[in-house]
Amino acid sequence: MTKIDIISGFLGAGKTTLIKKLLSEAFTGEQVVLIENEFGEIGIDGGFLKEAGIEIREMNSGCICCSLVGDFGKSLREVVDTYHPDRILIEPSGVGKLSDVIKAVQDVQEEIDAHLNSFTTVVDVTKCRVYRKNFGEFFSNQIEYAGAVILSRTDKAKPEKVEESVALLRELNDKAPFITTPIAQLSGEKILKTMESGKSLEAELLDELICPECGHHHEHGECCGHDHDHEHDHEHEHHHEHGECCGHDHEHHHEHHHDHAGHHHADEVFASWGQETIHTYTKEQISDILKQLEEDSSYGNVLRAKGMVAGADGEWIYFDMVPGEHEVRAGAPEYTGRICVIGAELNEDRLAELFALA
């Protein structure tokens, strides 16, 4: 079955750089077809990608959020029937709505032996505020509906600018992973895995905790025989008036299913505090922080701490702590700095101060 990946973002955000990296590092050995939809531009990236042996179908048929939906299904069918590719990359127009591209794929995927694999938005970290102001709903829609957000130019922007942009984007989407590490420092496989959304650090840690009911390790949500689903449902309803682009409701449903009264999931018994950060640390600073977590009860009853953060010297620092022991080591670059502390009666303000994030 063909995987369909949507890579959205305004012109100049860095989509072509990302696509080149994925083609050379993540999609090797796969037959890939790139579908571009240009708005008023005539396939500006066509020449470069044709040299890479990628078939390009340029669809210069106007605004993606209105007129392309009809052509789109036909074009996708044609691509699948002609090439039977392993993967189709769709690079929509920078002024189209991501929700409409997702909807267009969802409408035809069952008829064409293909499925929507990921939908990612690339954003220039230096232009978030001005784009949100100037492009309004079109910019917001690309962020709200993204399964992952890749921030470009984070190596050129000041840290304060990156933090400001992340905060602004988080107002629009508080669920998706945000890649803030420059993509040149990450492997293509890492980027793809993040685009396809792995578990959060919190979910991973909760998986590893011992269930207070049964005394065993178990997968997140499997405690004592009941399911615990995090469902991300993207509901797209199109109501077209003549000449109007669509407005959508976008709901994230987090549904907790409990089958047995009186039983508790790990995430009900334990509290967790987690942060994403671009803050840099030294190994000594992290060691000191972990010692304080172990020795000072004012932070709460800390059962576990884990994270991956950028080192001040350019290396990445991985840390892991359980009561009585902790480990600090060098590791591969992560898509952004991530910290998670799990325990009981955690003092979140004190934890934020300790990690210099307050």
N, C-alpha and C positions, 0 to 999 in steps of 0.2 A: 504494500500500500504506500502511496506517495505521501510524504510529509510536506505540509505547507507551513512555511515560516514567513511572517510578515515583519518587515523592518521599516518602521515609520520614523518620521522626523523632518524638520524643515530643511530646506536647501542649505547646504554648507554645514550641517550639524556633524557630519562625519559618517554618514551611512555607507558611502563607497569604501572608505577605509575599513570599516567593520566587515563589509561583505568580502573584501579581498582577503582579510585575515581568516574569516571563517572558511572560505574556499580553499585556502592553502593549508590550514591547520586542523579544521574540524570536519570538513566534508570530503577529505581525500578518498578517492576510490568510489565516490558516489557520482551518479549522473544528476547534474543540477541544472534546472532551467530557471532563469531569472525573468520575471515579468515586471516591466517598468510601466508606470503610468505617469507621464509627465503632464504638468499643467502649464500649457503655453510654451513649454520648452520642447525642443525636438531631440529627445533621447541623448542628452549631453554626455552621459556616461557610456553610451552604447559602444563606441569604438574601443575603449579600453577593455571592456568585459568580453567583447567578441574575441579579442586576442587570447583571452584565457580559455577559449573553447566553449563559452557559454552561449546557448541559444537565447536570443533576446526577441521578445515580441513587444514592440512598443505600441501602446494603446493611447494615442493622443486624442481622446474623445471627450475632453472637457472635464467638468467638475466630477470628481469621483463619487461625491456623496449623493449625486442625483442621477446623472446619465450613465454612469459606468456599470451600475448594478445589472442592467440587462445584458450588456456585452460580456460582462465579466464571467458569468457562468459558461457561456458559449466558448469564450477564450480558454478558460480553465479546462473544459472538456477536450478542446482541440489539442492543448498541450499534453494532457495525460494520454489521450488516444494516440497521438503522433509519436511521442518520445518515451512514454512509460517511465518517467524519471523517478529516481529515488526521492528527490526533494525539489520542491518549487519554492523559490524565494520571490516574494512579492514586495516590491519597493514602491509604495503608493506615492502619489503626488504629495508634496509637502503641505499643501493647503487642503487636503482631503481630511475627512474625519476617520480616525482609526476604527471607531465603532461601526461605520458603514462597510469598511473593508472586511472586518470580522464577520459581520452579518452576511455579506455577499458570499464569503467562503462557506459559512455554516449552511447557507441555503442550498448549496450544490454539492457539498462534500460527500454526502451519502450516495449520490448518483454517479460519482466519478472515481470511486475507489481511491479516495484521498481523505486525509484528515488534518485539521488545523493543529499544528504542533506547538507553535509559539507565536507570540505577538509582542514585539519589542519596540520601544521608542528611544531614539538617540536624541539627546538634547545638549546643545552647547551651553556649558555651565555659565558662560559670561553673558548670555543673552536671555536667561529665563525671565527676568523681571520685565524687560522691554517687550519680549514676545507675548508674555501674558497680557500686558497692557494693550499692545497693538493688534494681536490676533484673537484675543478673548477666547471665545468658545472653541475655536479650531485648535488653539494651542492646548487648552484645558482638556479637550476630548482625547488628544493623543496621550496625555499623561494618565487621565482617569482610567482608560481602558487598557493600558499597557500591562502585560504580564511581567515585564522587567523593564527598567529604565536604565539606559547607559548614558552617563554624563561624560561628554567629551571636553577636552581642553582643561581637565582638572590639574594637569601638570604645569599649565601656564597661568592659571588663575591663583589669586591669593587664597590661603585657607579660609579666611573670613568670607570671601565671596562664595566659595564652595559650600560652606555651612549655611549661608543665607539662601543659596539656591536650593539646597536639599530641603531646608525647612519650608520654603515656598512650594516645592513640588510635593512634599509630604502632605500638605494641606489638600492636595488633589488626589493623592493615592497613598494610603498608609499601609498597603499590603504587599506591594511588589518589591522584590529586591532591587536596590539601587546600586549600580556598579559605579563606584567613584575612583577606583584605582585605574590609572591610565591603561587602556587596553593593550598597549605595546608591552606592558609588564605581565600580562596574563596570557596563558595559553588559549588557543582557540577552543580546545575542549572545555576548559574552565568557563569560558564565556558562554558556550552553548549550554552547558549544564545549568548555569545560572539563569539563562533565558528560559530554559524549560522548567525552572523552579524546583530546586531541591527542598529539603526540609529546612525550617528555620533552626538556628542554633538552640533556641529554647525547646523546640520539639525534640531535637536530638538528645538534649540533656535529660528531658523528662522521660525519654525512652530508657535511659540508663539507670534511672533511680529504682531502688528496691521498693516494691509495693508494700505499704504498711498493712494491707489486708492479708496478703498471701505470702509475703516475705521473699518474693522472687523478682528477678529482672523480667521485664516484658516490654513488648513494643508499645509505643505511645498509643493509648486508647484501648489496649487489649486487656486491661486489668480485669481479672475475675470474670472474663467471658463476655464483656460488652464492648460494643463498637463506639468509637469516638471519631466522628468525621468532621473535618473542616471542609466545608463545601464552598467553593468560589463559583457562584453562578452569575454569569453575565447575561442579563436580560436585556434584549434589544428589541424594542417595538418601533416600527416605522409607520408614521402617519404622514403621508405626503399630501400637502396641498399643492396646487399648481405653482411651480416656480419656487418652491420652498425647500430648503435643506432640512434634514430631519433633526428633531430633538429627542433625546433618549433618557430614560431612567436607567441608572446604573446601580445595581444593588449588589453588595457583597453579603452573602449569607454565611454566617458562622453558626452551624447547627451542632449542638451537643446532644448526642443520643444516649440516654441512660436506660438500660434494660432492667436493672435490678435495684429496687429501692434499698437504701441503706448502704450501698456500695459507693466507693468514691474513686474517681480517676486521680492519677498522680497530680494533674494540674489543678485539682480542687483541694488536695491535701497540702500541697506545697505552694509557696509564693515564688514568683520569679520576677527578676528585674533585668531588663536587657536594653542595650543601646547599640546603635550603629554610630561609628565615629571615624573621622579622618585624623583625629589627634595622634601625634607620634609619641612614643615612649622609649625609654632605654630598658634593657633587661633588668637592671638594678631597680629602676622604679617599679616595674611589675612585680619583682620579688618582694619589695617592701610592701606593696599594696596587698599581696597575698598573705604576708605575715600578719598584717593588721587585721585582715578578714578572719584569720584563724584565732588571733589573740584578743581582739576587742569585741565584746558582746554588744556594743552599742550599734553595730551594723545589723544586728539580728542574729538568728541562729543559722549560720551559713553552712549548707551541706555540700555545695558544689559551686565552683566557679570555673568558667572556661572562656577562652577567647582567642582571637587572632587580631593583632593590631600592627600598624606600621611602626617600624623602628626608626629612631632618629637618624640612624646611619644608613637608611635605605633598605635594610633587611626587614623581613617580617618576623614578628615575635608571636609564638604560640604559647599559651599557658593553660594549665589544668590544675585544679586544686580540689582535694577532698580533705576533711579534717585530719590533721596530723601529717600531711605531706602535700607538696606541690612541685610542679615541674614547669620550667621556663626553657623554651628552646627556639631555634630558628626554624622557619617553615616557608613554604611557597606563598607567593602573593595571593591574598584573598580579594574578592571583588569589592569589598569595603571592610573597614575595621568593624569587628563585631565582638561584643562582650555580653556574657550572661551570668547572672548569679541566681542560684536557687537555694531556698531555705524556708524558714518560718519567721514570721513577724519581721520582715526585712524593713530597714529604714532607708527608703529610696533616696531621700535627700542626702543622707550621709554617704550612701554609695556613690551618688553622682559627684559629690565633693571629693571623695577618695580617688576616683578615677579622673579627677580634674575636668569633669563634664558639667559641673553646675554653673 
